[in-house]
Amino acid sequence: MADRRSILIVDDEFGLAEMLREMLRDDGYDVTLAINGRLAFDVLRERRVDLVITDLMMPVMDGQELATAIRGDDAMRGVAVLLMTSLPSLVNDESGLYDAIIRKPFTPEGLLAGMTTCFAAQQERVRRNRSLRAVPSDGHDGKRVS
């Protein structure tokens, strides 16, 4: 059996987080919950997660601070980040912290579309990182030049 993708849902609205967990588990995902960014970051240090679905506004560490911490940690750079927010006007994503942003309230289809965008971006990052590692550190591609 193939490995199930692992998702971490980060939201201080327990009812929404629980509903998302049940929906995504029914779709075959391995789902963990955290009520704020600090607890989510602790989870990310302990286990492999493919996708973080985070709210923007939360106590302790908000979604933007969490995404910044994820992108700043070499061990977590492969993690996809989906931001969900009811206040998209507050989001400045010029630095590319998020792989997708969805507006609350959203439909299950809207969430799945955002997840698909995230997984595609994640695959592109993996492909790009592999091609960067394929070039020798001396800058030559191994071909002989005469």
C-alpha positions as CSV (number, residue, x, y, z in Angstrom):
1,M,0.0,0.0,0.0
2,A,1.3,3.5,-0.9
3,D,2.1,5.9,1.9
4,R,-0.8,8.2,2.7
5,R,-0.1,11.9,2.5
6,S,0.2,13.6,5.9
7,I,-1.6,16.8,6.6
8,L,-1.3,19.2,9.6
9,I,-4.4,21.4,10.2
10,V,-3.6,24.5,12.2
11,D,-6.6,26.5,13.5
12,D,-7.8,27.7,16.8
13,E,-11.4,27.2,15.7
14,F,-11.8,23.6,17.0
15,G,-15.1,22.9,15.2
16,L,-13.7,23.8,11.8
17,A,-10.4,21.9,12.4
18,E,-12.3,18.8,13.5
19,M,-14.7,19.0,10.5
20,L,-11.7,19.3,8.1
21,R,-9.9,16.4,9.8
22,E,-12.9,14.1,9.3
23,M,-13.4,15.1,5.7
24,L,-9.7,14.6,4.8
25,R,-9.5,11.3,6.7
26,D,-12.4,10.1,4.8
27,D,-10.5,11.0,1.6
28,G,-7.5,8.8,2.8
29,Y,-5.2,11.4,4.3
30,D,-3.3,11.1,7.6
31,V,-4.4,14.2,9.6
32,T,-3.1,15.9,12.7
33,L,-4.4,19.0,14.4
34,A,-2.7,21.9,16.2
35,I,-4.5,24.9,17.8
36,N,-1.7,27.4,17.0
37,G,1.5,27.9,15.0
38,R,3.9,27.2,17.9
39,L,2.3,23.7,18.5
40,A,2.3,23.1,14.8
41,F,6.0,23.9,14.5
42,D,6.6,21.4,17.3
43,V,4.7,18.7,15.4
44,L,6.7,19.5,12.3
45,R,10.0,19.0,14.2
46,E,8.8,15.6,15.3
47,R,7.3,14.1,12.2
48,R,7.1,14.3,8.4
49,V,4.2,16.3,7.1
50,D,3.4,16.9,3.4
51,L,1.0,19.8,3.7
52,V,0.2,22.3,6.4
53,I,-3.3,23.9,6.2
54,T,-3.2,26.9,8.4
55,D,-5.4,29.7,9.5
56,L,-4.0,33.2,9.4
57,M,-5.1,34.7,12.7
58,M,-4.3,32.6,15.8
59,P,-2.9,33.2,19.2
60,V,0.8,32.4,20.2
61,M,2.1,32.1,16.6
62,D,-0.1,33.1,13.6
63,G,-0.2,31.5,10.2
64,Q,2.2,34.0,8.6
65,E,4.8,33.5,11.4
66,L,4.4,29.7,11.0
67,A,4.9,29.8,7.3
68,T,7.9,32.0,7.7
69,A,9.4,29.5,10.2
70,I,8.7,26.6,7.9
71,R,10.4,28.3,4.9
72,G,13.3,29.3,7.1
73,D,14.0,25.7,8.2
74,D,16.0,23.6,5.7
75,A,14.4,20.4,7.1
76,M,10.9,21.7,6.3
77,R,11.4,23.4,3.0
78,G,9.6,20.6,1.2
79,V,6.4,21.1,3.2
80,A,3.6,22.7,1.2
81,V,1.6,25.5,3.0
82,L,-2.0,26.3,2.3
83,L,-3.4,29.4,4.0
84,M,-7.0,29.8,4.8
85,T,-8.3,33.2,5.8
86,S,-11.4,35.3,6.0
87,L,-9.2,38.4,5.6
88,P,-7.3,38.0,2.3
89,S,-6.6,41.7,2.2
90,L,-4.3,41.3,5.2
91,V,-2.2,38.7,3.3
92,N,1.0,39.9,1.7
93,D,2.6,36.9,-0.1
94,E,5.2,38.6,-2.2
95,S,7.9,36.3,-0.6
96,G,6.0,33.1,-1.6
97,L,5.4,31.8,1.9
98,Y,2.2,30.0,0.7
99,D,1.6,27.6,-2.0
100,A,-2.1,28.5,-2.1
101,I,-4.5,30.8,-0.3
102,I,-8.2,30.1,0.1
103,R,-10.8,32.4,1.5
104,K,-13.1,31.4,4.3
105,P,-15.8,30.3,4.1
106,F,-14.8,27.7,1.5
107,T,-16.4,24.7,0.0
108,P,-14.9,21.2,0.1
109,E,-14.2,21.5,-3.6
110,G,-12.4,24.8,-2.9
111,L,-10.2,23.2,-0.3
112,L,-9.4,20.3,-2.5
113,A,-8.5,22.6,-5.4
114,G,-6.2,24.6,-3.0
115,M,-4.6,21.3,-1.9
116,T,-4.0,20.2,-5.5
117,T,-2.3,23.5,-6.2
118,C,-0.1,23.0,-3.1
119,F,0.9,19.4,-4.0
120,A,1.8,20.5,-7.6
121,A,4.0,23.3,-6.2
122,Q,5.6,20.8,-3.8
123,Q,6.4,18.5,-6.7
124,E,7.9,21.3,-8.6
125,R,10.1,22.3,-5.6
126,V,11.3,18.7,-5.3
127,R,12.1,18.5,-9.1
128,R,13.9,21.8,-8.9
129,N,16.0,20.8,-5.9
130,R,16.9,17.5,-7.6
131,S,18.1,19.3,-10.7
132,L,20.2,21.7,-8.6
133,R,21.9,18.8,-6.8
134,A,22.7,17.2,-10.2
135,V,25.1,20.0,-11.1
136,P,28.5,19.5,-9.5
137,S,29.7,22.1,-7.0
138,D,32.5,23.2,-9.3
139,G,29.8,24.6,-11.7
140,H,30.6,22.2,-14.5
141,D,28.1,19.8,-15.8
142,G,30.6,17.0,-16.3
143,K,30.9,17.4,-20.1
144,R,34.3,17.9,-21.6
145,V,34.9,21.1,-23.4
146,S,37.6,21.2,-26.1
